[in-house]
Amino acid sequence: MTNPEILARLEANFHRIKKIIQEEEMWERVPEECREFSVENLWALVKFSYFGGFIDVGQVRELLLLERGQFRRILPQWYEEVRQKGCWLC
């Protein structure tokens, strides 16, 4: 897959996760600066959705295009970030 193809998939996944958050009626919790597509914002929305219980591990991997096992290495970092900075659910 080329970079433009990957970017197009990530942007489509951004819109998928945005829809999931809106269906959970939690979009108002998302900061303004995270409401437009960027890879960083996609990660932020996926993290929010995972900790909010809107998506599961399989969906995290699918939305972020992660290989099996990569999420296990990322998860402790996410927990630490939420512990230090809080989350949009708080």
SULCOR-V972200 format. One record per residue. N is the residue number from 0. RES is the residue in three letters. PHI is phi as a letter, one per 20 degrees, with the letter a starting at -180 (999 if undefined). OMEGA is omega in whole degrees, -180 to 180 (* if undefined). BURIAL is + if it has 24 or more other ideal C-beta (glycine too) atoms within 12 Angstrom, else -. Layout:
n/res/phi/omega/burial
N/RES/PHI/OMEGA/BURIAL
N/RES/PHI/OMEGA/BURIAL
This chain:
n/res/phi/omega/burial
0/MET/999/180/-
1/THR/e/179/-
2/ASN/g/178/-
3/PRO/f/178/-
4/GLU/f/178/-
5/ILE/f/180/-
6/LEU/f/178/-
7/ALA/f/177/-
8/ARG/f/179/-
9/LEU/f/178/+
10/GLU/f/176/-
11/ALA/f/179/-
12/ASN/f/175/+
13/PHE/g/-179/+
14/HIS/f/176/-
15/ARG/f/-178/+
16/ILE/f/176/+
17/LYS/f/179/+
18/LYS/f/178/-
19/ILE/f/-180/+
20/ILE/f/178/+
21/GLN/f/178/-
22/GLU/f/176/-
23/GLU/e/-179/-
24/GLU/l/-180/-
25/MET/c/-177/-
26/TRP/f/-180/-
27/GLU/f/178/-
28/ARG/e/-178/+
29/VAL/f/179/+
30/PRO/f/-179/-
31/GLU/g/-176/-
32/GLU/f/180/-
33/CYS/d/-173/+
34/ARG/e/177/-
35/GLU/d/-175/-
36/PHE/f/161/-
37/SER/b/179/-
38/VAL/f/179/-
39/GLU/f/179/-
40/ASN/f/175/+
41/LEU/g/179/+
42/TRP/g/-180/+
43/ALA/f/-180/+
44/LEU/f/179/+
45/VAL/f/178/+
46/LYS/f/178/+
47/PHE/g/-178/+
48/SER/f/178/+
49/TYR/f/-179/+
50/PHE/f/176/+
51/GLY/f/180/+
52/GLY/n/-179/-
53/PHE/e/-180/+
54/ILE/c/179/+
55/ASP/d/-177/-
56/VAL/g/180/-
57/GLY/f/179/-
58/GLN/f/176/-
59/VAL/g/-180/+
60/ARG/g/-179/-
61/GLU/f/-177/-
62/LEU/f/-178/+
63/LEU/e/180/+
64/LEU/l/-179/+
65/LEU/e/173/-
66/GLU/f/177/-
67/ARG/g/179/-
68/GLY/n/-180/-
69/GLN/f/-178/-
70/PHE/f/179/+
71/ARG/g/179/-
72/ARG/e/-178/-
73/ILE/e/-173/-
74/LEU/g/179/-
75/PRO/g/177/-
76/GLN/f/179/-
77/TRP/f/179/+
78/TYR/g/180/-
79/GLU/f/178/-
80/GLU/f/180/-
81/VAL/f/178/-
82/ARG/f/-177/-
83/GLN/f/-171/-
84/LYS/d/-172/-
85/GLY/n/179/-
86/CYS/b/-177/+
87/TRP/f/179/+
88/LEU/f/-176/-
89/CYS/f/*/-
